[in-house]
Amino acid sequence: MAESPLTAASVTAALQDFRDPETGLSVIQQDQVRDIRVEGNRIALTLALTTHSAPLWKETQQACAQLLQTRFPQAAAVDVQLAVHERPALAIGQIGLKAKSVIAVGSGKGGVGKSTVAASIALGLKRAGCRVGLMDADVYGPSIPQLIGVHQRAEADENKRIRPIDFEGMPVISMGFFVPPGEAVVWRGPMLHGAIMQFLRDTNWGELDYLIIDMPPGTGDIALTLSQLLPLTGAVIVCTPQDVALLDAVKAIAMFRKVNIPVLGMVENMSYFLCPDNGKRYDIFGHGGAKKRATELDVPFLGEVPIQMQIRINGDEGRLAGNFTDDQSAQFFEAICHRLIKNLSASVSEKPKLPSLTVL
């Protein structure tokens, strides 16, 4: 078979079916390939990707280079540089929230580390380069302020909108920023609905790639409220390996499905304990139950997080960001973030979505 001629036009043609990980559409059609240069037998170009797909930048860059190297074996070198492709987030639902993806993190019961996982997913995506907001929807038991070590009060801006707390460049809102520590929130359903509405509609979130919502534990009506207010991208379920926790996790999955919120995956927390003294592994709560149940329910398994002293210390001391500076814990949370965004990208590649157009 004759080699394809090496020209800028042939390189463009070769990338015609290469997909943007955010939309699943052709990077050529979306004007995301720039500055194609063919000099002798060397190819160079710039591939522009959005911050929404930041966790996939490196592998997308490598896949693009590999495609061109395969298509043009005569090429001595393929240089693919990355740039940011600006694709603004437009308002979704009827509340004016500008976020490309809204992901709820829930659990069937309390005490499984849901808030730790939710905050870690938000931090992981932020560290990868995404524009992320974190909303604590657990009105009765907000724990996000403690986990990130922020206890100041949220205030209104000049437009009487809630100004979220800035945590390392990430906007965060929680009932814990309005209620003094130790004071209980005693509200009925309508007031709860109003608080969630305010957090979504009246908070100055800016433009986000992802809004991560830490849900209250159990199967209450917050999920129903959210499903009525805006189109959620989906939910992540956190559980521990033992059968009792898995029973409740199954109920949480059923709840989200009942209100038409896709389940994006399960995370098994407290998966096992690796003793630092002898290196022996202890499956304290059992092991592998979440992965098995995810397979049975046709839900993606996003990964496991072991019992580690440092993760607990980081949360207790308000230094949850330390989960990403410690190599022992960072690998687990980074893998969960990567699989989550990889799965979202795979779903849009099967059903590409046109970027919304701004109405002027």
N, C-alpha and C positions, 0 to 999 in steps of 0.2 A: 504493500500500500504506500503510495507516494506521500511524502511529508507535506503538511500544509505550509503554504508560503508564510514567511514570518514578516507580517506587516501590522501596522496599527489597526487596519480594518479587520484582519483575520483574528487579532487578539480580541477586538470588540465582539466579533461573531462568536468566538469561543466562550465568552462570558455571558452570552445572551440568556442562558438558562441557569446562571449562577444566582442563588437566591439570597435576598436580604434577610437576615435572621429575625428581624422585627416583624416584617410584613409578609414574608414568603414570596414577594414579588421580585422580578428580575432587577439586579443592580444596574443593568444597562438602562432599562426602561425608567428607573427611578433616578437616573443621573448620579449614581454613586461611584462610578469609575471615572477617574480624571487623570489628565496628564499622561496618557499612554505614550511611551517612547520606545521605539525599536532602534537600537544602534548595533548594527552588525548582527550578531547572534545573541544579543542581550535584550531582555524585556524589563521595562520598569514602568510602574504605574502607581497611582494612589487610589486606595479603596476607602471610601467614606462610609462609616457606620454610625448609627445613632447610639447615644448613651443608654438607651433602653436595653440594648443587647451587649453592653459593656463586658459582662462575664464571658461572652463568647468571642470577643474580638480576636484573641490570639489564635484560637483554632480556626476561625473564619479566615483570617489572614493566611494561615498555613494551608487551608483547603483551597484557597484561590491560587496560591503559588503552585500547589501540587497539580491542580487541574491544568494550568498552563504548561507546566513541565511535561505532563503526560501528553497533552495535545501537540506540543512542539518539542519533540525530543532533541531537535538540533539546537535548541537554546542552551547556551553555556551557562546562563544565569537568569533567574527570575527574581526581581526585586519588587515586593509589594509593600508599600508604605501605607500606614493607616492615617486617616483624618476623621474628624467628627462631622457627621452629616446632621445638620439641624433640621429636626422635624418636630415642631411644637406640639405640645399636648393641648387638645381642645376640651372645652367643657363637656362633661358627660352627665347623663341623667338630667334632672330638672333643678339641680342645686348649684350649678356653676363650678363644681370641682374640676380642676384641670389636671387630670392624671390619666396616663395611658393604660395602666393596669392597677386594679385594686384587689389586693389579696388578703383574705381573712385567715387568721391562724386560730384554730379552735381545738377543743378537746372535749371528751365526753364527761370528764370529771376533773376536779381540782387536784393540785399536788403532783402533776406529771411534768412540770417544767415548761408549760405552754408559753408563758411570758418570756422566759429565757430564750426559747427558740425563736419566738416572734421578733424580739429585739435583736437577736443575733442575725436573723435573716435580713432585717433592715440594715444593720451595720455592715453585713457582708456585701450586700448589693451596693451600698454607699461607697465602701472601700474599693469595690471593683470599678467604680466610675459612674454609677447610675445616680439619677436625681431621685432621692427617696424621702418620704415622710413616714412618720410612725405615729399611729393613733391608738391610744389605750382606751378601748371600749368597755373595759371591765370597771364599770362605774362604782360598783359596791366594794370591790377589792383591788384598786389600782396598784400595781407593783412596778410599773415601768419607771417612775421617778426614782425608786430605790435602786433598781438595777443599773441605771445609768448615772446615778449619783447627782441628780439635779432636784432641788427642792424649792426653787423660787416660784413665785406666783406669776401666772400668766396675766397679761394686761391687754387692754384694747388699744388699737392704733387710732390715728386721726379720723379714720372712716368708720369707727366703732366696730371694727372687725377684730376678732381675737388674734393676738400676735402670738404664734406658737413659740415655745422655747427652742432656742437654737442649741443643738448638741453636736459639736464637731461638724457644723455645716448641714446638719439634718434637722428639719423642723419636727418637733414632737409636741403632742397635746395629750393631756390626761386629766381626769378629775382630781388627781393628786396635786395638780398645780392650782386648784381652786379651794380645796378643803384642807383645813389644818390637819397635821398628822395625828392619828388617834381618834379623829372625829368620824362617826359613822354616817353614811349616806342612807337615809330611810325614805325611799321614794316608791311610789307605785308606777305601773307601766307607762302611763301617759307622760310623766315627767322624765322617765328614762328615755322614751322616744324623743322628747324635746332636746335632751342633752346630746344625744347622738346626732340629731339634725343640726344642732349648733356647731358641733365639732366638725361636721362635714361642710356645711353651707357657710357658716360665719367665721371660719378660721382662714387666715390669709396663708394658704399653703404654697402659693406660687405655682409654677408649672412643675409637675412631677412625672417621672417615668413610672414610679411605683408608690402607692400608698399601702403600707402594711398595717393591718388592723389587728390588734391583740384582742380577741374576743373574750367575754366572760366564760367560765367553764360551764359545762352542761348543755342542755338543749332548750334554753330560754327563748324569749321573743326578739332578742337583738338581731338574730339572723334574719328574721322576717322583716324587721324594720329596715335593715340594710338592703334586702332584696327589693323593697318597695321604693327606696330612695335613689338607687343608682345600680347600673349593671356591674356586678362584681365579676372580675376575671375568674375567680375561683377561691377555693379554700384549701388550706393545709391542715391536716389533723395530726396532733401530737399525742402519743400514748407511751406507756411503758409496756414491757413484755408480758406481764402476768395476765392471766385470763380475765380477771375482774376488770382491769383497765381496758382490755380489748373489747369486752362486752359493751362498755360505755362508749368506746371509740366507734364501734359499729353503729350505735344509736346516733352519734354526732354525724356520721356520714349519711345516714338515712335522713336526718333533719335537713342537711344542706341540699341533698338531692330533692327533697320534697318541695323546697322553695326555689328549685331550679338554679342552684349555685353549683357549678362543676367542682368536683373534688380533684385537686391538682396533685395530691400525694399525701403519704403518711411518713412521719418521722418517729423512729423508736428512740426515746430518751431513756437514760439510765440503763442502757443496753447490757452492760457488763462492767465489772470492776477489775482492772489490771493492777495487781498489788505492786507497788514500787519497790518493796523490799525483796521479793523473790521472783517477780515477773510472772507469777501464776495468775491465771484468769479465773474469776469467780462470776458465774451467772446468777447473781443474787435474786433477781426477779424473773429468772428464766431468760431465754434468749431466742430471738428469731420469730417470736409470735407475731409481731407487727408485719414483718415481711411476708409471712405465710398468709396472714389475713388479708393483706393488701392484694396478693395474687388472687385469692378467692373472690374478692370484691371487685376485681378489675380496676384497682387503684394503683397508680405508680408509687413505688417505694423510693423515697428521696434519700434515705440514709439513716444511720444510727449515731447516737452520741453516748459515749460511755460515762460511767460515774467517775468523775475526777474531782479531787479536792480543790484544784485551782479554779475550776468553773464555779464551784459553790462559793469559794472565797471571793472571786471577782464580783459575783452577784450580791453577796452580803455587804461588800465594801463599796458598792456603787461603781465598780470598775469593769463593767461587762465588756467594754471595748478591749480589755485585756485578753479576752478569748481569742482575739485575732493576732495578738503579739506573742502568744505562747504557742510554739510549734506543736505541742502535744494536743491542744484543743482546736487550733485553727484549722487543721486538716479536715476535721469532721464538719464544721460549720461551712467552710468554703465549698466542700463537696456537695452539701445540701443545696446551697445557693446555686451552684453550677447546674446541678441536675434539674432544679426547678425551672430555671430560665431555658435550659436545653429542651425540656419537655414543652414549654410554651412555644419555643421556636419551631419544634417539630409539628405542633398542632396547627400553626399558621401556614407551614409549608404544605400541609395537606389541604388547607382551605385558605388560600391567600386573601388578605384583606387590604382594600384600597385605603390609603391614608385619607383621613377626613380633610375636606377643603375648608379653609377659613372663609366665612361669609363677610364680605366687606360692606 
